[in-house]
Amino acid sequence: RAAMIVWMVALGAEINNNVSIGHQVFNERTFTLADGVVKTSTYPGSGLFLIVPTVLIALVASLAPALKKSSPNGLNEKPEAFGPF
């Protein structure tokens, strides 16, 4: 679930802001020093910090039915029949 959520959010940001997924997670900065040496610095982008809360929210949402002990929970008990499945 977390991977699906993160993928769709990153894809939406890429389409809306014209920023690649790699640049959402990591930013690169290129600068020239006084002696003419060109340095490239890579540092975390805002997308890197959004990974952890997204995973935690999806984990809590997945575990909530088991923690509430709702019956049947579908994890260790047979779930109710649903549609053609």
Beta strands, then each sheet from edge to edge (+ up, - down):
strand 1: 26-32
strand 2: 38-44
sheet 1: 1+ 2-
end
